Amino acid sequence: MRYSEMHLPTGREVPSDAEVVSNQLMIRAGMIRKLTSGIYSYLPLGYRVIRKVEQIIREEMNKAGAQEVHLPMVQPAELWQESGRWTFYGKELLRFRDRNNRDYCLGPTHEEVITDLVRHDIKTYRQLPCNLYQIQTKFRDEVRPRFGVMRCREFGMKDAYSFDADEAGAEKSYEKMFAAYNNIFRRCGLKFRSVEADSGSIGGSFSHEFMVIADSGEDAIVFCEKCNYAANLEKAEIVKPAAEDLQQKEQPAMESVETPDVRTIEEVSTFLNVSPEQIVKTLIFNADGKPCAVLIRGDHEVNEIKVKNYLGAAALELADDEMIMKATGAPRGFAGAVGIKARVIADYSIMNLVNMVTGANKENYHLKNVNIGRDFQVESFADLRVSQPGDACPRCGGVIKFVRGIEVGHVFKLGTKYSKAMKAVYLDRDGKEKTMIMGCYGIGIGRTVAACIEQNFDSNGIIWPIPLAPFTVIVTPVNIKESDVMKASEDIYRELLACGVESIMDDRDERAGVKFKDADLIGIPLRIVVGSKNLAQGRVELKIRRSGENRLYETGKIVDEVRKIIDAEMNAANEAL
């Protein structure tokens, strides 16, 4: 490819509405253009990187025994109604009607469609296991699209679905996909962690996220350096404390204290001269239309996902003022467990607390010396809080640490959530009808590209790992008007192409400084500079983008040297598999 013939509109100015580095650089490097909120066009340079990621994915998925299909993006409502997700999925599901007034949606995922396909085609255990995948456009009507292609509404995804006869087979399929994902992200040159995760709206019993480590990541990752435990913040487990005999501790009489205009933990702590650890927050949730009080220590935060999963609620949100008033008899900010008209569950953090401070269910009042068992009852204790630095590892007892990450992949053990609802069954060896066991495995294509940039950039632009680079080499003649420079550049360029090295020649009539800045911005790993001074000595310059190192080589040997560098990096990636 010649630069002069390529649509590659680079820019020097940082876009004002681009929040993260990857979005800024993808726009400046001429990779993407925003069409509307959360919807982007990929330009030639950006699409080349997309295709690189897709090719790596295809190779590893095929190697793992998965077969590629292509499913419709438009999906009929009947399938989603059959699975139960038509109303449950929420507003991210873009629904519409056709000219015949039939309900459809744009697919945010394809569990229903693939299950419908398989239930019609697979009838016997002899056809199992089966793993089908696709690379396709998805649409999710995000409330707040942000961070460029990392959280947009229309996006490319690789999604795969496994079908097995039993749990043992499903576990093998999961392990195959888990291994394939590790291979994919290693081959992409990414630094990542696989972490335990919540399954969310997809469902299922167990899942792992693949998180690219980056300071700009939306998600917090909890990990332990002593063992292999890692989880996202939503899933991170809290160790249950040993139960103490609270009856052996002094418990003064409960006392009501007037606290005018005191609502927050900080205000209560200061007003009553007690530590936040001694205060218990009472949060009222609306769980499927019913109030539920969640108790937690004042210096901790409730993990709503844990609460929702513990309750088995289809919908969970903080209660409105009306529900709070009915449950407590007081306005928001004064809720407490004593006398509350709601189900009461509590986090482990208050299990061994005595003489607590709580809301009094009375405006401008709090209670002191509140004790479990004597003053109120707790239905159950559970892990309901957000993990924080310094907590103990739930596996080995070590101290957990936090890093930020970008989710690029997610693997799920779906079990029978969809196959049971949609009657995806087969006949076993005895001729008995059994329900298929499913798994689901997704990779965000654009997210992977953006995450790679978040790990590989400097003040000058992108630094592509060779496996994902749109071009591996850029040949840069310093002055295209010098015939000897152009001849040498052309010879090197053609030799690179003949050797299978993806190359671009910057044949623009621009100053050398402009060409160098553009090459650094778009992140080409290797730059061969052909200038008259070095050429007079039979040499050309090789610039290595990542290290900034400049090397001089004989003109006739430059292609061999380039191939050695490429082979070394590719071999290093393969050895890590």
C-alpha positions as CSV (number, residue, x, y, z in Angstrom):
1,M,0.0,0.0,0.0
2,R,1.2,3.5,-0.8
3,Y,0.4,6.2,1.7
4,S,-0.6,8.6,-1.1
5,E,-3.3,6.2,-2.2
6,M,-4.7,5.4,1.2
7,H,-7.5,7.2,3.0
8,L,-5.6,8.0,6.2
9,P,-6.7,11.3,7.6
10,T,-4.4,11.9,10.6
11,G,-4.8,14.9,12.9
12,R,-2.7,16.7,15.4
13,E,-5.4,18.2,17.6
14,V,-6.8,16.1,20.5
15,P,-10.6,15.8,20.1
16,S,-12.3,17.7,22.9
17,D,-15.0,15.0,23.5
18,A,-12.6,12.0,23.5
19,E,-12.3,10.9,27.2
20,V,-9.6,8.2,27.0
21,V,-6.3,7.8,25.2
22,S,-7.5,5.1,22.9
23,N,-10.4,7.2,21.7
24,Q,-8.2,10.2,21.2
25,L,-5.5,8.3,19.3
26,M,-7.9,6.2,17.2
27,I,-9.5,9.5,15.9
28,R,-6.1,11.3,15.5
29,A,-4.6,8.2,13.7
30,G,-7.4,8.1,11.2
31,M,-8.8,4.8,12.4
32,I,-12.4,5.7,13.3
33,R,-15.0,8.5,12.8
34,K,-18.0,9.1,15.0
35,L,-21.3,8.9,13.2
36,T,-23.6,9.5,16.2
37,S,-23.6,8.8,19.9
38,G,-22.0,5.4,20.4
39,I,-21.8,4.5,16.7
40,Y,-18.5,4.6,14.8
41,S,-17.2,4.1,11.3
42,Y,-14.0,2.2,10.9
43,L,-11.6,3.7,8.3
44,P,-9.1,1.6,6.3
45,L,-6.3,1.7,8.9
46,G,-8.7,0.9,11.8
47,Y,-10.4,-1.9,9.9
48,R,-7.1,-3.5,9.1
49,V,-6.5,-3.9,12.9
50,I,-10.0,-5.2,13.4
51,R,-9.3,-7.9,10.8
52,K,-6.1,-8.8,12.5
53,V,-7.9,-9.5,15.8
54,E,-10.6,-11.4,13.9
55,Q,-8.1,-13.6,12.2
56,I,-6.4,-14.5,15.5
57,I,-9.8,-15.3,17.0
58,R,-10.7,-17.5,14.0
59,E,-7.5,-19.4,14.1
60,E,-7.8,-20.2,17.8
61,M,-11.5,-20.9,17.8
62,N,-11.1,-23.3,14.8
63,K,-8.2,-25.0,16.6
64,A,-10.4,-25.5,19.6
65,G,-13.0,-27.3,17.5
66,A,-15.6,-24.5,17.1
67,Q,-17.3,-23.9,13.8
68,E,-18.1,-20.5,12.3
69,V,-21.7,-19.5,11.5
70,H,-23.4,-16.2,10.8
71,L,-26.7,-15.4,12.5
72,P,-29.2,-12.6,11.9
73,M,-28.8,-9.4,13.7
74,V,-32.6,-8.8,13.6
75,Q,-34.4,-11.2,16.0
76,P,-38.1,-12.0,16.5
77,A,-39.6,-11.1,19.9
78,E,-41.1,-14.6,20.2
79,L,-37.7,-16.2,20.9
80,W,-36.9,-13.6,23.6
81,Q,-40.4,-14.1,25.1
82,E,-39.8,-17.8,25.1
83,S,-36.5,-17.4,27.1
84,G,-38.1,-14.9,29.4
85,R,-35.7,-12.1,28.5
86,W,-38.0,-9.9,26.4
87,T,-39.0,-7.9,29.5
88,F,-36.2,-8.8,31.8
89,Y,-33.3,-7.6,29.6
90,G,-34.2,-3.9,30.0
91,K,-33.9,-0.8,27.9
92,E,-30.6,-1.8,26.3
93,L,-32.7,-4.1,24.1
94,L,-33.7,-2.0,21.1
95,R,-37.2,-3.1,20.2
96,F,-39.1,-2.3,17.0
97,R,-42.0,-3.4,14.8
98,D,-42.1,-4.3,11.1
99,R,-44.8,-3.2,8.6
100,N,-46.9,-6.2,9.8
101,N,-46.8,-4.9,13.4
102,R,-44.7,-7.9,14.5
103,D,-42.2,-7.3,17.4
104,Y,-38.4,-7.6,16.8
105,C,-35.2,-6.5,18.4
106,L,-31.7,-5.8,17.3
107,G,-29.5,-8.5,18.7
108,P,-27.4,-7.5,21.7
109,T,-26.4,-11.2,22.0
110,H,-27.5,-14.4,20.3
111,E,-28.4,-17.0,23.0
112,E,-32.0,-17.3,21.8
113,V,-31.2,-17.5,18.1
114,I,-28.5,-20.1,18.5
115,T,-30.6,-22.2,20.8
116,D,-33.5,-22.1,18.3
117,L,-31.1,-23.2,15.5
118,V,-29.6,-26.1,17.5
119,R,-32.9,-27.4,18.9
120,H,-34.2,-27.9,15.3
121,D,-30.9,-29.5,14.0
122,I,-29.6,-31.6,16.9
123,K,-31.7,-34.6,17.9
124,T,-29.3,-37.2,19.4
125,Y,-26.3,-37.5,21.7
126,R,-24.3,-38.6,18.7
127,Q,-24.4,-34.9,17.4
128,L,-22.9,-33.6,20.7
129,P,-20.8,-31.8,21.7
130,C,-21.3,-28.9,19.3
131,N,-19.7,-25.4,19.5
132,L,-20.8,-22.7,17.0
133,Y,-19.3,-19.2,16.8
134,Q,-19.7,-16.1,14.8
135,I,-18.1,-12.7,14.4
136,Q,-21.0,-10.3,14.0
137,T,-22.4,-6.8,14.7
138,K,-24.3,-6.3,18.0
139,F,-26.4,-3.4,19.2
140,R,-27.1,-2.4,22.8
141,D,-28.8,0.8,23.5
142,E,-26.4,2.0,26.2
143,V,-27.7,4.7,28.5
144,R,-24.4,6.5,28.3
145,P,-22.0,5.5,25.5
146,R,-18.5,6.6,26.4
147,F,-14.8,5.9,25.9
148,G,-15.1,5.6,22.1
149,V,-15.4,2.0,20.9
150,M,-14.9,0.6,24.4
151,R,-18.5,1.3,25.4
152,C,-20.6,2.0,22.3
153,R,-24.0,1.0,21.1
154,E,-23.1,-0.8,17.8
155,F,-20.1,-3.0,18.1
156,G,-18.4,-6.2,16.7
157,M,-18.3,-9.3,18.8
158,K,-17.2,-12.8,18.6
159,D,-19.8,-14.9,20.4
160,A,-19.6,-18.7,20.7
161,Y,-22.1,-21.2,22.1
162,S,-21.4,-24.8,23.2
163,F,-23.9,-27.5,23.6
164,D,-23.2,-30.7,25.5
165,A,-24.9,-33.8,26.7
166,D,-23.9,-33.5,30.4
167,E,-22.1,-31.4,32.9
168,A,-18.8,-33.2,32.4
169,G,-18.9,-32.4,28.7
170,A,-19.9,-28.8,29.4
171,E,-16.9,-28.5,31.7
172,K,-14.6,-29.7,29.0
173,S,-16.1,-27.2,26.5
174,Y,-15.6,-24.4,29.0
175,E,-12.0,-25.4,29.6
176,K,-11.3,-25.5,25.9
177,M,-12.7,-22.0,25.5
178,F,-10.9,-20.7,28.5
179,A,-7.6,-22.0,27.0
180,A,-8.4,-20.6,23.6
181,Y,-9.1,-17.2,25.1
182,N,-5.8,-17.2,26.9
183,N,-4.1,-18.0,23.5
184,I,-6.0,-15.3,21.7
185,F,-5.1,-12.5,24.1
186,R,-1.5,-13.6,24.4
187,R,-1.2,-13.6,20.6
188,C,-2.6,-10.1,20.5
189,G,0.3,-9.0,22.7
190,L,-1.9,-8.0,25.7
191,K,-1.2,-8.0,29.4
192,F,-4.3,-9.4,30.9
193,R,-5.9,-11.4,33.8
194,S,-8.7,-13.9,33.8
195,V,-10.9,-13.1,36.8
196,E,-14.0,-14.6,38.4
197,A,-17.1,-12.6,37.4
198,D,-20.8,-12.2,37.8
199,S,-22.9,-13.6,34.9
200,G,-25.3,-10.6,34.8
201,S,-28.2,-10.6,32.3
202,I,-26.6,-13.5,30.3
203,G,-27.2,-15.8,33.3
204,G,-25.6,-19.1,34.2
205,S,-23.8,-20.5,37.2
206,F,-20.2,-19.4,36.7
207,S,-18.2,-17.1,34.5
208,H,-14.7,-15.6,34.0
209,E,-13.9,-12.2,32.5
210,F,-10.6,-11.5,30.6
211,M,-9.4,-8.1,31.7
212,V,-6.7,-6.1,30.0
213,I,-4.7,-4.3,32.7
214,A,-4.9,-0.5,32.2
215,D,-5.2,2.5,34.4
216,S,-8.1,3.8,32.3
217,G,-10.1,0.6,32.8
218,E,-13.7,0.9,33.9
219,D,-13.5,-2.1,36.2
220,A,-11.6,-2.8,39.4
221,I,-9.8,-6.1,39.6
222,V,-9.2,-7.8,42.9
223,F,-6.3,-10.2,43.0
224,C,-3.9,-12.0,45.4
225,E,-0.2,-12.2,44.8
226,K,0.2,-15.3,47.0
227,C,-2.2,-17.4,45.0
228,N,-4.1,-17.4,41.7
229,Y,-7.3,-15.8,43.0
230,A,-8.6,-12.9,40.9
231,A,-12.1,-11.5,40.5
232,N,-13.8,-8.3,39.3
233,L,-15.1,-6.0,42.0
234,E,-18.7,-7.2,41.6
235,K,-17.7,-10.8,42.2
236,A,-14.9,-10.4,44.8
237,E,-15.7,-12.6,47.8
238,I,-15.4,-11.6,51.5
239,V,-14.2,-14.1,54.0
240,K,-16.9,-14.9,56.6
241,P,-15.7,-14.1,60.1
242,A,-15.8,-16.6,62.9
243,A,-19.0,-16.1,65.0
244,E,-18.4,-14.6,68.5
245,D,-20.5,-15.0,71.6
246,L,-22.1,-11.6,71.8
247,Q,-24.0,-12.5,75.0
248,Q,-20.7,-12.3,76.8
249,K,-20.2,-8.7,75.9
250,E,-21.7,-5.8,77.9
251,Q,-24.8,-4.4,76.2
252,P,-26.2,-1.2,77.8
253,A,-29.8,-0.3,77.3
254,M,-30.8,1.0,73.9
255,E,-31.0,4.8,73.8
256,S,-32.8,7.2,71.4
257,V,-30.8,10.4,70.6
258,E,-32.1,13.5,68.8
259,T,-29.9,14.2,65.7
260,P,-31.4,17.2,63.9
261,D,-30.5,17.3,60.2
262,V,-27.9,14.5,60.7
263,R,-28.2,11.9,57.9
264,T,-24.8,10.8,56.5
265,I,-22.3,8.4,58.1
266,E,-19.8,11.3,58.4
267,E,-22.4,13.5,60.1
268,V,-23.6,10.8,62.5
269,S,-20.0,9.9,63.4
270,T,-19.1,13.5,64.2
271,F,-22.4,14.4,66.0
272,L,-22.3,11.3,68.3
273,N,-18.5,11.0,68.5
274,V,-18.4,7.4,67.3
275,S,-16.4,5.7,64.6
276,P,-18.0,4.8,61.3
277,E,-17.2,1.2,62.1
278,Q,-19.7,1.3,65.0
279,I,-22.5,2.7,62.8
280,V,-24.8,0.4,60.8
281,K,-26.3,1.7,57.6
282,T,-29.8,0.5,56.7
283,L,-30.5,0.6,53.0
284,I,-34.0,-0.1,51.8
285,F,-34.2,-1.9,48.4
286,N,-37.1,-2.6,46.2
287,A,-36.7,-6.3,45.4
288,D,-39.3,-7.3,42.8
289,G,-41.7,-4.8,44.3
290,K,-41.1,-5.7,47.9
291,P,-39.0,-3.8,50.5
292,C,-35.9,-5.4,51.9
293,A,-33.6,-3.8,54.4
294,V,-29.8,-4.5,54.0
295,L,-27.6,-3.8,57.0
296,I,-23.9,-3.0,56.6
297,R,-21.2,-1.4,58.6
298,G,-20.8,2.3,58.1
299,D,-17.4,2.2,56.5
300,H,-18.4,-0.3,53.9
301,E,-20.4,-0.1,50.7
302,V,-23.2,-2.4,49.6
303,N,-22.6,-4.5,46.5
304,E,-26.0,-4.4,44.8
305,I,-25.2,-7.3,42.5
306,K,-24.4,-9.5,45.5
307,V,-27.7,-8.4,47.1
308,K,-29.7,-9.2,43.9
309,N,-28.1,-12.6,43.5
310,Y,-28.6,-13.5,47.2
311,L,-32.2,-12.6,47.0
312,G,-32.7,-14.2,43.6
313,A,-34.4,-11.0,42.5
314,A,-35.3,-10.4,38.9
315,A,-35.2,-6.6,39.5
316,L,-33.4,-4.7,42.3
317,E,-33.2,-1.0,43.0
318,L,-33.0,1.4,45.9
319,A,-36.5,2.0,47.3
320,D,-38.3,5.3,46.5
321,D,-39.4,7.7,49.2
322,E,-42.9,6.2,49.4
323,M,-41.6,2.6,50.0
324,I,-39.1,3.9,52.6
325,M,-41.8,5.8,54.4
326,K,-44.1,2.7,54.5
327,A,-41.3,0.5,55.8
328,T,-39.8,2.8,58.4
329,G,-42.4,5.5,59.1
330,A,-39.7,8.1,58.5
331,P,-38.2,9.9,55.5
332,R,-35.0,8.8,53.8
333,G,-31.8,9.0,55.9
334,F,-33.2,7.7,59.3
335,A,-33.8,4.0,58.5
336,G,-32.9,1.4,61.1
337,A,-33.6,-2.3,61.7
338,V,-35.5,-1.8,65.0
339,G,-39.2,-2.0,64.3
340,I,-38.8,-1.9,60.5
341,K,-41.6,-3.4,58.4
342,A,-39.4,-5.2,55.9
343,R,-37.3,-8.3,55.4
344,V,-33.9,-7.8,57.1
345,I,-30.7,-9.3,55.9
346,A,-27.2,-8.2,57.0
347,D,-23.6,-8.2,55.7
348,Y,-21.0,-10.2,57.5
349,S,-19.4,-6.9,58.7
350,I,-22.0,-6.5,61.4
351,M,-22.2,-10.1,62.5
352,N,-20.1,-9.6,65.6
353,L,-20.9,-5.9,66.3
354,V,-22.4,-4.9,69.6
355,N,-23.8,-1.5,70.8
356,M,-24.3,-0.3,67.3
357,V,-25.6,3.1,66.2
358,T,-28.5,2.9,63.7
359,G,-31.3,5.1,62.4
360,A,-34.4,5.2,64.7
361,N,-37.1,5.1,61.9
362,K,-38.0,8.5,63.2
363,E,-37.0,11.8,61.6
364,N,-34.0,13.5,63.3
365,Y,-33.4,10.6,65.6
366,H,-30.8,7.8,65.9
367,L,-30.5,4.9,68.3
368,K,-27.4,4.0,70.4
369,N,-26.5,0.7,71.9
370,V,-28.5,-1.3,69.4
371,N,-27.8,-5.1,69.5
372,I,-28.7,-8.0,67.3
373,G,-31.1,-10.6,68.9
374,R,-32.1,-8.3,71.8
375,D,-33.4,-5.3,69.8
376,F,-34.0,-6.7,66.3
377,Q,-33.7,-10.0,64.4
378,V,-31.7,-10.7,61.2
379,E,-33.1,-13.2,58.8
380,S,-29.6,-14.1,57.6
381,F,-26.0,-12.9,57.3
382,A,-24.3,-13.0,53.9
383,D,-21.4,-11.5,51.8
384,L,-23.1,-8.3,50.6
385,R,-20.4,-5.7,50.5
386,V,-17.9,-4.3,48.1
387,S,-14.4,-5.6,48.6
388,Q,-11.7,-3.0,49.5
389,P,-7.9,-3.0,49.7
390,G,-6.6,-4.8,52.8
391,D,-9.3,-7.5,52.8
392,A,-8.2,-11.1,53.2
393,C,-8.0,-13.3,50.1
394,P,-10.9,-15.8,50.3
395,R,-8.7,-18.6,49.0
396,C,-5.4,-18.3,50.9
397,G,-5.9,-15.6,53.5
398,G,-3.3,-13.2,51.9
399,V,-3.9,-9.5,51.5
400,I,-5.7,-8.6,48.3
401,K,-4.7,-5.8,45.9
402,F,-6.5,-3.8,43.3
403,V,-5.7,-2.9,39.7
404,R,-7.9,-1.4,36.9
405,G,-8.8,-3.4,33.9
406,I,-10.8,-3.3,30.6
407,E,-13.1,-6.3,29.9
408,V,-12.3,-7.7,26.5
409,G,-13.7,-11.3,26.9
410,H,-16.2,-13.2,29.0
411,V,-16.9,-17.0,29.2
412,F,-20.0,-18.3,30.9
413,K,-21.3,-21.6,32.1
414,L,-24.9,-21.2,31.1
415,G,-26.2,-24.6,32.2
416,T,-29.8,-25.1,31.1
417,K,-31.1,-21.5,31.4
418,Y,-31.9,-21.2,27.7
419,S,-32.1,-24.9,26.6
420,K,-34.7,-25.7,29.3
421,A,-36.8,-22.6,28.6
422,M,-36.6,-23.2,24.9
423,K,-36.8,-27.0,25.0
424,A,-33.4,-27.7,23.4
425,V,-33.4,-31.4,24.0
426,Y,-31.8,-34.6,22.6
427,L,-32.2,-38.3,23.0
428,D,-29.5,-40.1,25.1
429,R,-28.1,-43.6,24.6
430,D,-31.2,-45.1,26.2
431,G,-33.6,-43.1,24.0
432,K,-34.5,-40.8,26.9
433,E,-35.1,-37.0,26.3
434,K,-32.5,-34.9,28.0
435,T,-31.8,-31.1,28.1
436,M,-28.6,-29.8,26.5
437,I,-26.0,-28.1,28.7
438,M,-24.8,-24.8,27.3
439,G,-21.9,-22.5,27.5
440,C,-21.4,-18.9,26.1
441,Y,-18.2,-17.2,25.2
442,G,-17.8,-13.6,24.0
443,I,-15.0,-11.3,22.8
444,G,-15.4,-7.6,22.0
445,I,-13.4,-6.9,18.8
446,G,-13.3,-3.1,19.0
447,R,-12.8,-3.3,22.8
448,T,-9.7,-5.5,22.2
449,V,-8.2,-3.0,19.8
450,A,-8.9,0.0,22.1
451,A,-7.5,-1.9,25.1
452,C,-4.4,-2.7,23.2
453,I,-3.9,1.0,22.6
454,E,-4.5,1.8,26.3
455,Q,-1.5,-0.5,27.0
456,N,0.7,0.6,24.1
457,F,1.2,4.3,23.5
458,D,3.4,7.3,24.3
459,S,3.3,11.0,23.8
460,N,3.8,10.6,20.1
461,G,1.0,8.1,19.4
462,I,0.2,4.4,19.3
463,I,2.8,1.6,19.6
464,W,1.3,-1.5,18.0
465,P,2.4,-5.0,18.9
466,I,3.5,-6.6,15.7
467,P,0.6,-9.1,15.6
468,L,-2.0,-6.3,15.6
469,A,-0.2,-3.6,13.6
470,P,-2.1,-2.4,10.5
471,F,1.3,-2.5,8.8
472,T,4.5,-4.0,10.2
473,V,6.9,-1.7,8.3
474,I,6.7,1.8,6.8
475,V,9.3,2.7,4.2
476,T,10.0,6.4,4.3
477,P,12.0,8.1,1.6
478,V,13.2,11.4,3.0
479,N,12.9,13.2,-0.3
480,I,10.8,11.7,-3.1
481,K,12.3,14.1,-5.6
482,E,15.7,12.3,-5.4
483,S,15.7,9.5,-7.9
484,D,18.3,7.3,-6.1
485,V,16.3,7.6,-2.8
486,M,13.1,6.6,-4.5
487,K,14.7,3.7,-6.4
488,A,16.2,2.3,-3.2
489,S,12.9,2.8,-1.4
490,E,10.9,1.1,-4.1
491,D,13.3,-1.8,-4.2
492,I,13.1,-2.3,-0.4
493,Y,9.3,-1.9,-0.4
494,R,8.9,-4.5,-3.2
495,E,11.2,-7.0,-1.5
496,L,9.3,-6.6,1.8
497,L,6.0,-7.4,0.0
498,A,7.6,-10.4,-1.7
499,C,8.6,-11.8,1.6
500,G,5.1,-11.4,3.0
501,V,5.8,-8.5,5.2
502,E,2.8,-6.1,5.4
503,S,4.3,-2.7,4.4
504,I,3.3,0.8,3.5
505,M,5.5,3.3,1.6
506,D,5.1,6.9,2.5
507,D,5.5,8.3,-1.0
508,R,3.9,11.7,-0.1
509,D,5.6,14.9,-1.1
510,E,5.9,16.1,2.5
511,R,8.7,17.2,4.8
512,A,10.5,14.3,6.5
513,G,9.4,15.6,9.9
514,V,5.7,15.4,8.9
515,K,6.2,11.8,7.7
516,F,8.0,10.8,10.9
517,K,5.3,12.3,13.1
518,D,2.6,10.5,11.2
519,A,4.4,7.1,11.4
520,D,4.8,7.5,15.1
521,L,1.1,8.5,15.5
522,I,-0.3,5.5,13.6
523,G,2.2,3.3,15.5
524,I,3.9,1.3,12.8
525,P,6.4,-1.0,14.6
526,L,9.3,-0.6,12.2
527,R,10.3,2.4,10.1
528,I,12.9,2.2,7.3
529,V,14.2,5.7,6.5
530,V,15.9,6.1,3.1
531,G,18.0,9.3,2.9
532,S,20.7,10.4,0.5
533,K,23.4,10.7,3.1
534,N,23.2,7.2,4.5
535,L,22.4,5.8,1.0
536,A,25.7,7.3,-0.2
537,Q,27.4,4.9,2.2
538,G,25.2,2.0,1.2
539,R,23.1,2.1,4.3
540,V,19.5,2.9,5.5
541,E,18.1,3.6,8.9
542,L,15.8,1.4,10.9
543,K,13.7,3.0,13.6
544,I,12.1,0.6,16.2
545,R,8.9,2.3,17.4
546,R,8.6,0.7,20.8
547,S,12.2,1.4,22.0
548,G,12.9,4.5,19.9
549,E,16.2,2.8,18.9
550,N,17.7,3.8,15.6
551,R,19.9,1.3,13.7
552,L,21.9,1.5,10.5
553,Y,22.0,-1.5,8.1
554,E,23.4,-2.2,4.7
555,T,20.8,-1.6,2.1
556,G,20.9,-5.2,0.8
557,K,20.6,-6.6,4.3
558,I,17.7,-4.5,5.7
559,V,14.9,-6.8,4.7
560,D,16.6,-9.8,6.3
561,E,17.2,-7.8,9.5
562,V,13.5,-6.7,9.6
563,R,12.4,-10.3,9.2
564,K,14.6,-11.4,12.1
565,I,13.0,-8.7,14.3
566,I,9.5,-9.8,13.3
567,D,10.2,-13.5,13.7
568,A,11.7,-12.9,17.2
569,E,8.6,-11.0,18.4
570,M,6.2,-13.5,16.9
571,N,8.1,-16.5,18.3
572,A,8.1,-14.9,21.8
573,A,4.3,-14.6,21.5
574,N,4.0,-18.2,20.5
575,E,6.3,-19.4,23.2
576,A,4.0,-17.8,25.8
577,L,1.1,-20.0,24.6
